[in-house]
Structure formats: structure tokens, C-alpha cells
């Protein structure tokens, strides 16, 4: 991959902001590795812009006839044809600004690409014109992944192609804390940054057996998307025996990933329950392994509420300084859902005053 392109690849947050700023005039094509959350940009934008109606258009399910449908009209005794647009494009909401995501643009049929070019460039299609405040963006995978994403030069020249980078492991952990990801998944991600490497940084596929690589056929592999799927399965571990769960994880994140993740899942037996910490924080068990300690901290960050903060602070001071610092930096992370609750807590405030030297010991 071109070094300059790697250097200036953007995070999803940076791309979301760029679309907010200029998406009413120019169309950004978000290009990046599979399973990294490109499609989630629509939700990110709509959560910040309640005045706009989100619209999702999946190019992989469309043909030319799915974009404009002719219907006969009559004007002073003369028939003529007017074209109605597909509802998914949102053009019928001409009095309302929309956020239109044209998903998987690179995989669409050539006729679909051509039919959408005027909409992408001029915000017009058929007899319809978008509301001037509407935002448009598109997504596609990297051509080097070999999954069928192609853009002819005349289409590419009408858009601004922006490379999105994969999240780092700690960026994903921060997201996971706020999105109900199972603690063992978070702990595994924290200790294994290679799970989030791009195949373009790995010449030999054997050097990273976890991720997708076009030079080696892997039926399943680790992406942020498949990690989230794994979280749903691991959360049901009490209903599944170890063999079943391992087999299911192999079909979700691959053989090597499943075997390694199961080692973390088994650490759960070392962890005190949330109820143990709530009812007896000064005697609840302390895990013997660092991995299990990390999982306790992540679980507590994710499930924090007003009834849990005081007993957890009593428990926290019994953990090693690195774990305490991890909790504090997790609280201070941008967007943490319980930030004000924790920071206004008396016990946390007192702990902070006495442990300022730990703040940068670890970052979530």
C-alpha cells in the first residue's frame, strides 16, 4: 500500500466529521478493510443530526430498473413518461434533509454505478433534486481484498475517495466498553493488537494467522464485526458446552482465533461476579491472572451505574496499580457513558487526588 495513503488513512470519527462538514456538496467514498464499521457511519451521523432522515441504499441488491421506474403521465391530452425513484434513495423526501449512504458502491453493477453518478455529483436524479442540506456518502471495500470492488476512472473522478484505517485494539476496546461487548472479548483484544492489523501490513499470511489475507484462503477470520458476533456467542456460554462454543467461534473468527479466545473465556471462573463486588467488595475474590483482572475492570466500566460505583471503588483499591490506572483512564476516555457519574463520585475523587501519578500508566 502507498505509504502516503497509509499515513493519511482516517478513523471513522474523522470521516464522519468530514461528511458532516462537506457531504452536502461533495460525496466521500469510504474505502477500507471489510468488517471495520464503514456502514456504521450512517448511524453515527444520524445520532448527531436528528434533523436529517437516514436512508440506506444497498447497491449489491439493485439493478438498473431498481433505481428509476417509468410511469405514464398526461399533460393536455399528451402522454409522456416520468420516472419515479426508488424509495430507499429518499428523493421523495424533498422537503426534508436526508443522510444517504450508498453502500457497497464498488460492487454494484456497471449500470447501477452509471445511474447513480449524477446523484453523486449533482444531487439530482431523474426529475428529483435533493434538499440542499442533504448529505451523501458511499462505501466500498479495498480492491486489493479481491472481493469485487471496482471503480472506473470516470466514476472515481466524481467522488472523493478517503481511506479508512482499521481501529487500534484500544480504540475498539473503548468502543466495546460502551457497546455491551463481553469482557473476555475486550480482554483478548487488549492483549492482542495484531487482531486489528491490516493484511496490507503483513507480507506473509502466516505472520498473522488471525486476520483476512487475500493470499491465503481462510473461511473465517477476525474483524471488528466478527469480534462483535463472537461477543454474542460468548455471552451464551452458560447454555453451551465448551466443544460447541469452540466450534461456533471457529466458524466466526477462525480456528486460531477461537482457540486463543477460549483461553480467555475460561478465565471467567477466576472473576468475582458483579453481585460479589456489590455485596462484599472488601472480600470479593481477586483474580490470580492479569487477563482476568483486565476483564473485571472492563466489565465494571461497561456496567457502571449509581449503585455500583461505591462498592466498586472499595474493590478497586485492592487491585494492582496498573488495573487501577486502567479504570481511571477508561473513565476519562472520550464518550464514556458513565463519565459524569464516576467523576462526581466522592470515592473516585478522593482516589484521583491520591493517585494522580497513575493516570497515564495505562490507557483504554
N, C-alpha and C positions, 0 to 999 in steps of 0.2 A: 504494500500500500504506500502511496505517496506520503513522504514524511510530513510535508506541509499540511496535507489533508488530515493526517493523524493529529497533528498539533492543534488544529483548529476545529476538530470534531467537538460538537456541543452536547451538553446534557439535555435531558428532556425539559427541565425547568428553563434553561436558556432558550430552547427552541420555542417553548410555549410563550415566553415573553416576546420573542421576535414576531410570532404570529399575531399577538395582541397589538403590537406596535404597527406592523405594516401589512397584515393579512387582508386588509380591505382593499389594498391596491395591487399587491403582488402575491403570487402563490408560491409558498415554500413547499418543496418536495422533501419530505423527511426520509432519508435513506440510511438504513442501518441494519445491524445483525438481527436475525429472527428472534422472536420471543423476548425482546427487550423493552416492550411497552410503548412502541410507537403509536399504536391505536389508542392508548390511554390518554393521549394528548387531548382528544375531544372532551373527555370527562374533566380533565384539568382545566381546560378553557371554560367549559360551561359552568363549573363550580365557582369561577371567579367572575363570570359575566352573565348574571341572571337575566339581563335584558335581551339576550340572544337565545334563539331556539337552536339546539344542537340537531344536526342532520347527518346521517351516516349513509354513505353510498359505497357499496361493496362492488368493485369493478369485476371481481372474479366470477360473479354470478350474472353478469349482464352481457347482452349482445346489442347490436345497433338498434334493433327495434324496441329495446327496453328503455331507451333514452328519450326519444320523441315519438309520439303516436299521432298519426294524422286523423283529423276529424273534419267532416264537411261542414261548411258554414254557408249562409245565404246573405247576399248583400244586393238589395234592389233587384231581386229576381235572378241573380247570377250566383252560381255555386263557386266556391273556392275552398282551398284546404288550409286549415290552421293546425298547427302542431301543439299538442299538449305534452308537457314534460312529465317525467317520472316523479311521483310524489316524494321519493327519497332524496331528490335534489333540493327540495324545499323552495323551488321557484314560485310556487303558488302562494307562498307567504310573503308577497312582495311588499307588504306594509310593515313587515317585521324583520329586523336584522337577524341573520342566522349565522351559525358556525357550521360550515360544510366540510366534512372530512371525506375526501375521495380516497378510499382505502385500496391498497394493492394496485395502484395505478400502473406500475411496471408490468404486471401480469395480465393486464386486460387485453382483449382482442384489439388488433390494429384499428378496426373500425370504431371501436369504443374510444380508443385514445383520440382519434381524429375528431370524433363527435364532441368530445369534451374540451378541445383546445380553445375554442372561442370563450367558453365559460371560464376556463382557467386564466386566459389572458385579459378578456374584456368584461367579464362578469355578465355576459349575455349568452342566451341560447334560444334559438327559435325566435318567438316574439316576446320573450321574457327578459327583464333586466333585474338584477339583484338590487336589494336595498343597499344604498351606498355604504352603510356601516357593517355590512356582512363580511365575514372572514372566510377565506377559502384556503385549505391546505391539503396536501396529498401525502401518501406514504408509499414506500416501496422497500423491498429488500435489496441488499447489495448484489450486483450482477455476479460478483465473484463467488457467491454462495451456490450458484448453479441451479437455482430454483425457478428460473424462467422470467426474471425481471429484465425487460429490455426497453430502452427509450431511444427512438430515432432522433437524430440531431435537431430536426425542425420542432419536435415536441420539447426537447430539453431546453432549447433556446427561449421558450416561452415561460419558463419557470426558474425559480432559484433553488438549486439543489443544495441541501445542507446535510452534512454527515452528522449522524448522532452517534455518540460513543456509548459503549456499554457502561452501566454504573459500576463503580468500585464496590467491593464487598461491603464496606462500611456505609456507603450511600444506600445500598439495598437494605442493609440491616436497619438503618434509620427509618426507611420506608416501611419495612416489615413490622417494626415496633408499633407503628400507627395503623397497621392494616391487618392485625389479628393473625400474623404468621406464627406458626407453632414454635415454641422456644428452642427445640432441638434443631430445627432448620436454621434459626438465627445463629445459634452457637456454631454449627457446622460452617455456615457462611463466613462468620467472623474469622475462623481459624484457617480458612482455605480461600485466599484471594484469587487463586488460579481458576476457580469456578466461573469467574467473571471476565477472563481474558478473551480476546477476540482471536479467531483462528488465524487472522492475518498477522498476528504477532507470534505464531507458533509454526515454524517451518516443518518440523517433524510431528505428525499427529500423535506419535507415541509419547511425546514430551508432555502432553496434556490429555489424559485419557477420559476426561470428563465432558469436554465441550464438543460442539459440532465442528467437523473439519471436512471440507469437500474432497480431500484426498483419501479419506477413509470412511467406509460405509458404517455408520452407527445408527441402529434403529431407534435409539433413544439417547438423549444427552441432556446436559444441564444448561438451562437458560433461566433467566428470572421468571419466565412464565411457567416452566416445568417445576421450578422450586416452589412456586405458589401452589401448583397442583399437588406436589408432594406433601405440603403442609396439610392439605385437606385429608389426604390419606393417613398421615401420621396421627392426626387428631382422632382418628377412629381406631387407634391401635388396640384399645381395650376390647374391641369387637372382632379382632383378627389375631390369629396366631402368628408367630414370628416368620414362619415359612411363607404364609400368604402375604404378609406385609412386605417382605423382602422381594417376592416375585412381582408384586404390584409396583414397587418402587423401581425395579429393574425395567419395567415397561414404561416408566415415567421419566427417569433420569439416567438410565443406562446401568449396566452391570457394576462397573467400578464405583459409580456414584452411590448406587443402592447399598453396596456392601459397606462402604465407608460411613454413609449416613446412619445405617443401622447401629453402628458402634456408638453413635451419639444418642440415638433413641434409647439404647439400653442404659445410658447414664441417668435416665429419668428416675430410676429406682433409688438413686442416691439423693434425690432432691426432696426437701420438705414440701408438703403441699401448701398451697396458699392459705388454707384454713389453719395449718400448723403455725404459720407465722402470725396469722391474725390472733389466735387464741393464746399462744405462748411464745412470743418472739425471742425471749431470753434463753429458751431451752430447745427451740426447734433445731433440728439437726443441721450441721454444716456439711456440705458435700466434701468428699475427700479428693475429688479430681477438679482441676481447673475448668474443664469443659462443663461440668455440672454447675459450678459456681456461676459461670457466664450465663447459663440457661436460666438460673434463678433470677439473676439481675434483669435479663431481657424479659422474662415473664412478668416480673414485677413492674417494669416500665410500661409494658403493654396493658396490664390490668389495673393500673393505679386508679384509686378513687379516694374520696374523703375518709372512708372508714379504714382504708388500708395503710395510708401514709404514716400514721403514728406508730403502729406496731412494726411496720417495715423499717422505719428509721432505727428502732430499737434492735432489730435483727441485723441491719446493715453494718453497724459498728462492730459486729462480731466477725465480719468478713475481712479478708486481707485488703491492704490499702489499694491495690490495683482494682479490685472489684468495686470498692467504694468510689474510686475515681471514675470508673466506667459508668456507674449510676449517675454521678453528678454531671458528667459530660453528656449523657443521654438526656437528662432533664434540660440541659442548656441548648440542645440541638434545635435548629430552626424547625418549627412546625410541630414540635412535640405536643401531643393532645392534652396532656395534664400539666403543662409547664407552669401556669399561674397557680394551680392548686398546690404543687410541690414547693414552689419558690416562696409562697406566702406561709408555708407551714413553719411553726416555731422551731421544731426539732431540726428541720433541714437548714433553717437559717443559722442556728447555733452550730451545727455541723460544718456549714460553709465557712463560718468565721474561724473555726479551729483547724480547718483543713485546706486552706487556700493553695498550699503547695502541691496538692494532689490533682488540681483541676485539669492539668494538661498531661497527666500520667497516662491517660488512655482516652481515646475519642470514639464516640459512637456516631 
